[in-house]
Amino acid sequence: MSAFDSAAAQSTIFDALVASARKYGAKKPILEDQERTPLTYLDLIRAAFALGRKIAGFTAKGERVGVMLPSSSGGVVTFFALHAFGRVPTMLNFTSGIRNLKAACELAGVRTVLTSHRFVEQGKLHDLIDALETMTKVVYLEDVRKTVGLPDRLFAAAAGALPKQFRVPTRPGDPGVILFTSGSFGTPKGVVLSQANLVANARQIAAHIRLDPDWVFFNPLPIFHCFGLTGGALLPILEGMKAFQYPSPLHIKQIPPLVKDTGAAVLFATDTFLNQYARSAERDELAGLTFVVCGAEKVRDETHNLIAEKFGPIPILEGYGATEASPVIAVNLPQDNRRGTVGKLLPGVETRLEPVEGIPGGGRLLVRGPNVMAGYLNAQGGIDAPSGGWHDTGDVVAMSDDDWIRILGRVKRFAKIGGEMVSLTAAEDLATAVWPDSRHAVIALPDPKKGERLILVTDRRDAEPGPLVAHAQQIGAPELAVPRKIIKVPEIPVLGTGKTDYPAIQRIVDAELQRVA
């Protein structure tokens, strides 16, 4: 752990990679995936130049190039290859559906999409490709690699020796990546993060948590999501740790043995996935972890307890972030891990709390700092910068005197019932406390008598209001926070990032209410 130096974070992404290679040694293995062929810093830099030179042949400097690849060595090499030649990686969420994918390409002005035959075959993504081909040129990396000849390899060798002389010059303030918000509550927005934003967030995390260059980071989260990209790929590589990329967090049985086999010290996950890994894993498969970092959703007490009972005292560090903040805003510490919070504010992040009517003891969180985005893409292809550098997270939080953050809920996730503000997140927590092994989502609908009413959607087959009411009375929670209408489903829909898909929940509720009307 070291002090955060904001000036040192003013770097382009490729130059930060080159600086890390010098600091930790060009021959240090830094990247690996399930193919089990580790790449050193030098391998990564040479591969980026070889591939990037080919991509540069059919794209323009500054062009927003679509990337539709899983978390893999190839995905990371492609990201750095685009940076070596001044292109902007535009990460496409292949789990978001055809409509959202086409909207993302249109918004960002993507003309070329990079993907792989193997990935499309294994993921059965042919429908997505057909849709993308109506508006973009789809290029397969296997086909590109076949054209890499001796001149390209000689160029890459020379560039590996003198990377700063061969890379296309860019500035720290230039776009580093375009990502699309998860769309939990509507149409995804295009977020432009500068190169300095991404480098700064990696440096902020390193200044916040003591990291060891001997560690292996195991990342099964998608690199189209900021947590998987910054936390799972850029952070370890820029801080001298091997980044092990795995293509899908859904491979519940395959991941725990690999965590053991790779000697991983840090695992990136969400609560849902971690809980499933812990249930599937043998006792020795996760026991070697130093800690787990969880984001995207609240970590349940049940998950904390399950890990502790089965694998020993491995801290689950719950963190908090937003795509617009590159993404990490706060995270717990191994030596000070406070359950129920999302951790301590990262160095260099300023906060402002704005009062929310009817919600005492907290406020709407706005953040500003070196990791806060350049802005949102607008329909004209430009960038709308955040006013005064402040990003409105839309989250209602409480902050302690020593800058630890507790999430009270999203502004959109409060209902007004009988004149009282009720947190839908608190209502979900109530259901989780009663049925910890199940997954739950609560939404609010208009109600002619009380203003709004709560609907619980759950995969718990025997869920009834009675136990919820009893638990609320036992803990002193207001009865207004208890959903009286319960809809049971085989499974709760989630986004590719692991978050609950609330638009899909809304559709389930609408369909059910129409059915019984």
WOCORHU-V788316 format. One record per residue. SS is DSSP state (H for helix, E for strand, - for the rest). PSI is psi in whole degrees, -180 to 180 (none if undefined). Layout:
BEGIN
{{SS	PSI} {SS	PSI}}
END
This chain:
BEGIN
{{-	134} {-	169} {-	146} {-	125} {-	101} {-	-32} {-	-40} {-	-24} {-	-9} {-	77} {-	154} {-	162} {H	-44} {H	-39} {H	-33} {H	-38} {H	-46} {H	-42} {H	-39} {H	-37} {H	-40} {H	-41} {H	-44} {H	-7} {-	124} {-	-26} {-	3} {-	127} {E	130} {E	-16} {E	136} {E	157} {E	-166} {-	-14} {-	-16} {-	41} {-	93} {-	143} {E	136} {E	173} {H	-45} {H	-43} {H	-45} {H	-44} {H	-45} {H	-44} {H	-38} {H	-41} {H	-41} {H	-48} {H	-43} {H	-36} {H	-39} {H	-45} {H	-36} {H	-22} {-	-23} {-	17} {-	169} {-	155} {-	133} {-	-6} {-	143} {E	108} {E	124} {E	138} {E	115} {-	82} {-	153} {-	173} {-	114} {-	166} {H	-41} {H	-39} {H	-42} {H	-42} {H	-42} {H	-41} {H	-50} {H	-30} {H	-42} {H	-40} {H	-34} {H	-25} {-	22} {-	24} {-	162} {E	111} {E	128} {E	102} {E	121} {-	129} {-	101} {-	-4} {-	-1} {-	-6} {-	159} {H	-44} {H	-49} {H	-37} {H	-45} {H	-39} {H	-39} {H	-46} {H	-40} {H	-45} {H	-43} {H	-7} {-	36} {-	126} {-	-23} {E	134} {E	128} {E	128} {E	-165} {-	143} {H	-47} {H	-44} {H	-45} {H	-42} {H	-50} {H	-36} {H	-2} {-	54} {-	24} {H	-36} {H	-39} {H	-43} {H	-44} {H	-42} {H	-43} {H	-34} {-	-13} {-	-15} {-	-11} {-	168} {E	121} {E	123} {E	131} {E	130} {H	-32} {H	-40} {H	-37} {H	-44} {H	-33} {H	-24} {-	-3} {-	116} {-	-169} {H	-44} {H	-37} {H	-39} {H	-38} {H	-41} {H	-46} {H	-38} {H	-45} {H	-41} {H	-34} {H	-32} {H	-33} {-	64} {H	-36} {H	-23} {H	-25} {H	-26} {-	151} {-	126} {-	135} {-	176} {-	154} {-	-33} {-	-6} {-	158} {E	135} {E	-31} {E	152} {E	125} {E	162} {E	132} {-	159} {-	-20} {-	25} {-	-32} {-	23} {-	-158} {-	133} {-	145} {-	150} {E	119} {E	125} {E	114} {E	131} {E	165} {H	-41} {H	-34} {H	-49} {H	-45} {H	-43} {H	-43} {H	-38} {H	-43} {H	-37} {H	-44} {H	-42} {H	-29} {H	-19} {H	-42} {-	135} {-	119} {-	148} {-	122} {-	-16} {-	-8} {-	154} {E	129} {E	125} {E	116} {E	104} {-	3} {-	149} {-	143} {-	-2} {-	-8} {-	140} {H	-34} {H	-44} {H	-37} {H	-58} {H	-52} {H	-41} {H	-18} {H	-58} {H	-45} {H	-56} {H	-42} {H	-41} {H	-18} {-	17} {-	13} {-	147} {E	130} {E	111} {E	117} {E	133} {-	137} {-	-16} {-	132} {-	-7} {-	-9} {-	75} {H	-39} {H	-29} {H	-30} {H	-49} {H	-45} {H	-34} {H	-36} {H	-44} {H	-47} {H	-33} {-	-7} {-	32} {-	138} {-	-30} {E	133} {E	132} {E	134} {E	177} {-	166} {H	-46} {H	-50} {H	-43} {H	-42} {H	-41} {H	-40} {H	-44} {H	-38} {H	-35} {H	-28} {-	148} {-	161} {-	-31} {-	-3} {-	-28} {-	-3} {-	-20} {-	-3} {-	142} {-	-43} {E	167} {E	139} {E	125} {E	138} {-	-172} {-	-28} {-	162} {-	138} {-	122} {-	151} {H	-37} {H	-37} {H	-45} {H	-48} {H	-40} {H	-46} {H	-46} {H	-43} {H	-37} {H	-32} {H	-4} {-	-173} {-	70} {-	114} {E	134} {E	108} {E	103} {E	134} {E	177} {E	138} {E	-176} {E	144} {H	-39} {H	-11} {H	19} {-	7} {E	-10} {E	129} {E	-40} {E	154} {E	148} {-	167} {E	146} {-	-37} {-	-5} {E	79} {-	103} {-	107} {-	145} {-	-9} {-	167} {-	18} {-	-176} {E	143} {E	137} {-	150} {-	143} {-	-6} {-	125} {E	149} {E	156} {E	133} {E	126} {E	132} {E	145} {E	123} {-	130} {-	-2} {E	91} {E	159} {E	13} {E	-176} {E	169} {E	126} {E	126} {E	141} {E	151} {E	144} {-	-180} {-	-15} {-	-3} {-	134} {-	160} {-	-35} {E	-177} {E	145} {E	139} {-	173} {-	-20} {-	0} {-	-1} {-	-170} {E	126} {E	108} {-	150} {-	138} {H	120} {H	14} {H	-1} {-	130} {E	126} {E	111} {E	-22} {E	6} {E	142} {E	123} {E	161} {E	141} {E	135} {-	170} {-	-25} {-	26} {-	31} {E	139} {E	136} {E	126} {E	126} {E	-24} {E	171} {E	151} {H	-41} {H	-13} {H	36} {E	143} {E	150} {E	108} {E	118} {-	34} {-	-6} {E	143} {E	123} {E	130} {E	124} {H	-31} {H	-41} {H	-36} {H	-38} {H	-40} {H	-36} {H	-48} {H	-39} {H	-38} {H	-36} {H	-41} {-	76} {-	-21} {-	-1} {-	171} {-	142} {E	151} {E	139} {E	133} {E	165} {E	142} {E	153} {E	145} {E	127} {-	-27} {-	-46} {-	1} {E	-59} {E	160} {E	156} {E	140} {E	127} {E	126} {E	126} {E	154} {-	8} {-	115} {-	-29} {-	21} {-	132} {-	157} {H	-29} {H	-56} {H	-33} {H	-46} {H	-46} {H	-42} {H	-40} {H	-43} {H	-39} {H	-39} {H	0} {-	22} {-	148} {-	140} {H	-20} {H	-26} {H	2} {-	117} {-	131} {-	-22} {E	126} {E	130} {E	125} {E	134} {-	156} {-	-39} {-	152} {-	125} {-	136} {E	156} {-	170} {-	-19} {-	-6} {-	-9} {-	154} {E	137} {-	91} {H	-36} {H	-38} {H	-38} {H	-44} {H	-42} {H	-38} {H	-46} {H	-46} {H	-44} {H	-42} {H	-42} {H	-34} {H	-37} {H	-41} {H	-6} {-	none}}
END
